[in-house]
Amino acid sequence: MKLLENFSKEEQHQGNFLTTLILIIICFALWGFTNDIAGVMVGAFSRIFLLNMTEASMINVASFLGYLVLAIPAAIFTQRYTYKRGVILSLSIYAAGILMLLPAQRWGVFHGFLLAYFIMTCGSAALETCCHPLVYRMGDIDKGIFRLNLAQAFNALGACIGILVAVNAITKKLSKTPVEVRMDMPKAQFDLLKNSDLNIIIQPYLYVAAVIILLIVLIWGTRFFVHQKENQRGMPNEAFRRLWHVRNYREGLIAEFCYIGAQICIFTYILVYGKQLFMREGMEELDAETLVSHYSMIAFILFAVMRFISTWLVTFIAPGRLLSAMGIIGMASIMGSIIFTDRNGLYCLLVAHGALSMMFPTIYGMALRNVGDDVKYASAGLTMMVFAGAVIPPLQTAIIEWGKDLFDLPAVNISFIVPLVCLIAVVYYGHSGYVRHHITHDYES
């Protein structure tokens, strides 16, 4: 295999490289699968528990909060013990969150599901904190960004499968009983319907829990391959102090934060954008929602396909240059979505979503350059940037809710100036990272 060409025969026998890589790639696919189901569940929980959309969106808040809470503790644990134990602990927390859905269903209250999703996301955050630096350090550092893009391609594939499962195995099977009818039901009948819907939601997760438990057993019996030996270097606060003085890493945090915000904005509000567009064309609301959901699925598939294409591109195009180029394509596409008020604007959003696909692993890998033995703590800081999903999209929401046209452009069009501005930071980081790595070789000033 081409990947093995980066390793000598002696290195390949220091544990099972290929088995380790496959097991970790499965982990990438797993958290992609479950993380993206959560967003689809907002509407379902809103109807099942008779919540307004703000209350139901707490599922997303609980998900992002997990990244803020557990990334650093996971880095500390992995630094003290090993990557292998860190991955096993992360998967255990993940499985515990899924199994928490069972008592949550028995309690029949929304807060039980919030707790379950929070625990799941804590496991996901810990898993990302462990897996990203592990993949990055599994060989030649110059190939680290390639390996991250490869692993993240399977994360996007897992997300696509998750969306398909959410739509076909959950959403389509849920009762279509309207909220108004549910509100007028006798309590016993309402509880029976609620329990039936919750059981449909839980079933796919239980299969995932079984896969996770099997994965834990396989990882426990595998000798992990780690190409780079890392040394303990003092307390976490000392590590973060050192990291803060690495300019390349500081700018990487900002770029990752902005990318996450832009990506979540585009994928979230492409639904609103398309729905309003189709309704302006004369469609009924329900028909518009159905049609835009198909475009949303296309966006996800394009995102996954572009992850694999970018993994190939990064083998012969410098990561910084590729990042800047994709950022410029993304910005141009978003500008098209702002200017066009017909379906061309929607097509532009699809292009933008595809252009953004390679950014997360590429920024991640570029930011880990020159962090040395502090790589686990550096990974924790980058993983925490996922919390941008709870910070930046509300800015776009505020513009949409403002509801006023500007220069004959609908408010939803104008709102995409938020991800447009975010991508400026990404393009800058791609350029500055290329200059640092290929021209000045200066990461710290």
Protein Blocks (a to p, Z undefined) as FASTA:
>chain_A
ZZlmmpcfklmmnojfklmmmmmmmmmmmmmmmmmmmmmmmmmmmmmnopafklmmmmmm
mmmmmmmmmmmmmmmmmmmmcmklmmmmmmmmmmmmmmmmmmmmmnopaklmmmmmmmmm
mmmmmmmmmmmmmmmmnmcfklmmmmmmmmmmmmmmmmmmmmmmmmmmmmmmpcfbdfkl
mmmpcfklmmmmmmmmmmmmmmmmmmmmmmmmmmmmmmmmpccddfbacddehjfklmmm
mmmmmmklmmmmmmmmmmmmmmmmmmmmmmmmmmmmmmmnopafklmmmmmmmmmmmmmm
mmmmmmmmmmmmmmmpcfklmmmmmmmmmmmmmmmmmmpccfklmmmmmmmmmmmmmmmm
mmmmmmmgonljmlmmmmmmmmmmmmmmmmmmmmmmmmmmnopaeehiafklmmmmmmmm
mmmmmmmmmmmmmmmmmmnopakZZ
